[in-house]
Every structure is written in structure tokens, then in C-alpha cells.
Amino acid sequence: MKVTIGSGAATETKAKWVCKVCGWIYDEAEGDPDSGIPAGTPFEEIPDDWVCPLCLVSKSDFVLLSV
């Protein structure tokens, strides 16, 4: 999805994913630097052994919140 902002430049919108257990939000635009996931990393590219930094559940316990 592309969104036009002010100057007419198109920018790609990053998705947000929410943990079903604790509600922590993974924002692709911010990443998870404390866990070694740089800003801009799509959720699908996060390693399968990554866990929620708040409640430690697996990646499979996250659902898409918004794009």
C-alpha cells in the first residue's frame, strides 16, 4: 500500500501487529531494536524464534492490527 503525503511523495505504510496475550504492538516502522530487529523489518522477516518482549510468547501469537 502506498500513501501520498503532503509534497506528493509516495511512501509505503508499515503494518502493526498485536500480541494476543498481552497487547504489545510490533510496529514494522520501529522494529524491536532491543531484540536486534531493526526499524523497517516486516513482521514476516522476523526470525521464527523471536518472542514478544513483554510476555515472551511466540511470533504465532501475534495478529495483524493495521496496515
N, C-alpha and C positions, 0 to 999 in steps of 0.2 A: 504494500500500500504506500502510495506517495501522497504527501500533503504539501500544498503550496503555502509558504509563509511570507508575509509582508512584501519582500522585494521580488516575489515571483519565483524564487528559487525553490525547487522541489527537494524535499528531504524525506528520508524513509522513517516511518514511525516504528518504534521499537515496542515489542509486546511486554506485558506484565503477567507474571504467573504467581498464583497464591497457594500457600501451603494449606491443605485441607484440615490439618491438625491444629496449627497454632495461628494461622492467618498471616504469617510473614510473607512479604511480597518480594519476588525476584523481578527486578526491573532490568530488562536487557540493556537499556541505556546506561545504567550504573554498574552492572555486573555484581560480583561479590569479591571485591579486592582482598578481603581478609582471608578468603579461601582460595586465592590465586586465580579467580575468574575475572579477567579484565573487562572494563566497560565496553559495551557493544557486542558482547558474546551472546549469540542466540541461545535460547534455552536448550534447543536440540543438540547443540555442540558442547554442552557441559558434560564432563565425564559421568558415566553411569554410577560411579561410586561416590559422587558428590552428595552431601546431605544438607538438609535445612540447617542453617547456622543457629537457629533459635531452639528447635526441638529435636534435631538430629534424625528426622525421618528421611526416607529415600526420595529421590527425584520423582518416582512414580506417584508420590502423594501430593503432587502439585497439579493444579488445573489452570487453564488459560483464563486470565481475568479480563484483559483487554488488549486490543491491537491499536 
